[in-house]
Amino acid sequence: MQIKILGWSGGIGANLRTTSFLIDDDVLVDAGTGLGDLPLNQMTGIRHIFLTHSHMDHITGLPLLADSMFGVHDEPIVVHAQEETIGALKQHIFNWTIWPDFSELPTKERPSLRFRPMKPGEKLTIRSRQFEMIPVNHTVPGVGYCVLGNKGTVAFSGDTTTNDTLWDVLNLYGDIDLLFVEAAFSNNDIEISQLSKHYCPTTLGEDIIKLNHRPDVWLTHFKPGEEELIYRECVEAMPDFNVQYLRGSEIFKL
């Protein structure tokens, strides 16, 4: 199993892209602006997208991908997400006003995009990789994912703040090799991090000790311009973990 980091930032700017992770050549976890850096011939390989939640920085590449890939395949790209996330996408994005509804194009019977509702706790196997949806704690219905492959296990927190659900589920696995976890704000902004239901270094450090495993921890979703500060604070808050932060284009192989 290979994970390529397409997007990792909490915002945009020169050389900054929002959340999107490519697993092997056919699965995305989230579809932020980083998706747009993929060459077209690699976009054609994407057959499944697992969304964590409905916020713009995690879904903005999806309608554009649907347009770029329209007519390329006979079978639709399948979008896996909670009912609430799918409902938000259909109401606010794929509504024929902001963007065409590609789940009805070219026809409802043979669409180019298909939404597949998924519930927290559900597991789905695609090409020998098991994807489990895990509930987390965000301002809109949000989830993380744990992906179990033949040679390793990787977890994605999604956007979240203090919770037990993510850690309880991950503790059920035999091991976790990689953990991609958000830390959106520095400790100076702990109040806004709590209001917006994101981690800051202090709250992440308090939560991650609930995890029985000691994976390599890769931080994501930093507020632009505060990357080094948030990283230093996270290293201090998590002394028992090997902590790094994403800068984009990293490739992890398990």
C-alpha positions in Angstrom: 0.0 0.0 0.0 1.3 3.4 -0.9 0.0 6.8 0.3 0.9 10.0 -1.6 0.3 13.3 0.0 -1.5 15.6 -2.5 -2.8 18.2 0.0 -2.0 18.7 3.7 -2.6 22.4 4.7 -5.4 24.1 6.5 -5.6 26.8 3.8 -4.2 27.9 0.5 -1.3 30.0 -0.6 1.9 29.6 -2.6 2.8 25.9 -2.5 0.0 25.1 0.0 -2.8 22.6 -0.9 -5.7 21.5 1.2 -6.4 17.9 2.3 -6.2 15.0 -0.2 -4.4 11.7 0.2 -4.0 9.3 -2.7 -3.9 5.6 -1.7 -2.2 3.5 -4.4 -3.5 4.8 -7.7 -7.2 4.4 -7.2 -8.5 5.7 -3.9 -8.6 9.2 -2.4 -9.2 10.2 1.2 -10.7 13.6 0.8 -10.6 15.8 -2.3 -9.2 19.2 -1.4 -7.2 21.5 -3.6 -4.2 19.2 -3.7 -6.1 16.9 -6.0 -5.7 19.5 -8.8 -1.9 18.8 -8.9 -2.4 15.3 -10.2 -1.8 14.9 -14.0 -4.9 13.9 -15.9 -3.6 10.5 -16.7 -3.3 9.8 -13.0 -6.7 11.2 -12.3 -8.2 8.6 -14.6 -7.1 5.9 -12.1 -9.3 7.3 -9.3 -12.3 5.0 -8.8 -13.2 5.6 -5.1 -13.2 8.7 -2.8 -13.7 8.5 0.9 -14.8 11.8 2.4 -14.3 12.8 6.0 -16.8 15.6 6.1 -18.4 18.3 4.0 -16.2 21.4 4.6 -14.9 23.1 1.5 -11.2 22.5 2.1 -11.9 18.7 1.9 -14.3 18.6 -1.0 -13.5 21.4 -3.4 -11.7 19.2 -5.9 -14.5 16.7 -6.2 -16.9 18.7 -8.5 -13.9 19.7 -10.7 -12.7 16.1 -10.8 -16.1 14.9 -11.9 -16.1 17.4 -14.7 -12.5 16.6 -15.9 -13.3 12.8 -15.8 -16.7 13.1 -17.5 -17.0 10.5 -20.3 -13.6 8.9 -19.5 -15.0 5.7 -17.9 -18.1 3.6 -18.4 -18.3 3.1 -14.6 -18.8 5.9 -12.1 -16.4 7.2 -9.5 -17.8 6.1 -6.2 -17.9 8.7 -3.4 -18.2 7.1 0.1 -19.4 9.3 2.9 -21.9 9.7 5.6 -25.5 10.5 4.6 -25.2 14.0 6.1 -22.1 14.7 4.0 -23.8 13.4 0.8 -26.9 15.5 1.6 -24.8 18.6 2.0 -23.0 18.0 -1.3 -26.2 17.5 -3.2 -27.9 20.5 -1.7 -25.1 23.0 -1.9 -22.7 21.9 -4.6 -24.2 19.4 -7.1 -27.5 21.4 -7.3 -27.4 22.6 -10.9 -26.8 26.1 -9.7 -23.3 25.9 -8.2 -22.4 22.8 -10.3 -24.1 20.2 -12.4 -25.3 17.0 -10.6 -22.9 14.4 -12.0 -24.8 11.7 -10.2 -27.4 12.2 -12.9 -25.0 12.8 -15.9 -25.0 11.6 -18.6 -28.1 9.8 -17.2 -29.4 8.8 -13.8 -29.1 5.1 -14.9 -25.4 5.5 -15.9 -24.0 8.4 -13.9 -20.3 9.5 -13.9 -20.4 10.0 -10.1 -22.2 7.7 -7.6 -22.7 8.5 -3.9 -22.5 5.5 -1.6 -23.7 6.2 2.0 -21.5 4.7 4.7 -22.0 4.6 8.4 -19.4 4.9 11.2 -18.2 1.4 12.1 -18.8 0.1 8.6 -15.9 -1.6 6.9 -15.5 -1.8 3.1 -12.8 -3.8 1.2 -11.4 -2.6 -2.0 -8.5 -4.5 -3.7 -7.4 -6.2 -0.5 -7.5 -2.9 1.6 -10.1 -2.6 4.3 -11.5 0.9 5.0 -13.2 1.5 8.3 -15.2 4.7 8.9 -14.6 6.1 12.5 -16.8 8.8 14.1 -14.9 11.9 15.4 -15.9 15.2 16.9 -16.2 18.2 14.5 -18.6 21.1 13.9 -20.4 19.1 11.2 -20.8 15.3 11.0 -17.2 14.1 10.6 -15.3 10.8 10.5 -11.8 9.5 10.2 -10.7 6.3 8.5 -8.4 3.3 9.3 -7.0 1.5 6.3 -5.8 -2.1 6.8 -3.6 -3.4 4.0 -1.6 -6.6 3.5 1.5 -5.1 5.0 0.4 -2.4 7.3 -2.3 -0.1 8.8 -2.7 3.6 8.4 -5.1 5.9 10.1 -6.5 9.3 9.2 -8.1 11.5 11.9 -10.1 13.7 9.7 -11.0 17.1 11.3 -11.6 16.7 15.0 -11.0 17.8 18.5 -11.1 15.9 21.8 -12.8 12.6 21.5 -12.7 8.9 22.6 -14.1 7.3 19.5 -11.1 7.5 17.2 -8.7 6.2 19.8 -11.0 3.4 21.0 -11.3 2.1 17.5 -7.6 2.3 16.7 -6.8 0.4 19.9 -8.8 -2.5 18.5 -6.2 -3.0 15.7 -3.1 -5.1 16.2 -0.9 -2.2 15.3 -1.0 1.2 13.6 2.0 2.0 11.4 1.2 5.6 10.4 -1.2 8.1 11.9 -2.1 11.3 10.0 -3.7 13.6 12.5 -4.7 17.2 12.4 -3.4 20.0 14.5 -5.0 23.1 13.1 -4.0 25.8 15.5 -1.2 26.8 17.9 -1.7 26.8 21.6 -2.1 30.6 21.4 -5.4 29.9 19.7 -6.7 27.2 22.0 -10.1 29.0 22.4 -10.8 29.2 18.6 -9.6 25.6 18.2 -12.2 24.5 20.7 -14.9 26.6 19.2 -14.1 25.2 15.7 -13.6 21.7 17.0 -10.0 21.3 15.9 -6.9 20.0 17.8 -4.2 22.3 19.0 -1.0 20.8 20.4 -2.2 20.8 24.0 -5.5 19.0 23.3 -3.9 16.6 20.8 -1.2 15.7 23.3 -3.8 15.1 26.0 -5.8 12.8 23.6 -3.1 10.8 21.9 -2.0 9.2 25.1 -5.3 7.2 24.9 -3.7 5.4 21.9 -2.0 2.1 22.9 0.1 2.0 19.8 3.1 4.1 18.9 2.9 4.8 15.2 4.9 7.4 13.3 2.7 10.6 13.7 2.4 12.9 10.7 0.7 16.2 11.5 -1.6 17.9 9.0 -4.1 20.8 8.5 -1.9 23.5 10.0 -3.0 27.1 9.8 -0.9 28.7 7.0 2.1 30.6 8.3 2.2 28.8 11.7 3.6 25.5 10.6 6.9 25.6 12.5 5.2 26.9 15.8 2.5 24.3 15.8 5.0 21.6 15.0 7.4 22.6 17.9 4.5 22.7 20.3 3.2 19.3 19.1 6.7 17.7 19.6 6.7 19.1 23.1 3.2 17.9 23.8 3.9 14.3 22.5 7.3 13.3 23.9 6.6 9.5 23.5 5.9 9.7 19.8 8.0 10.2 16.6 6.3 13.4 15.4 6.8 15.0 11.9 4.6 17.3 9.8 3.6 17.1 6.2 5.0 19.5 3.6 3.5 17.9 0.5 4.4 15.3 -2.1 5.6 12.7 0.5 5.1 9.1 -0.4 4.7 6.4 2.2 5.0 2.7 1.4 3.7 -0.1 3.6 
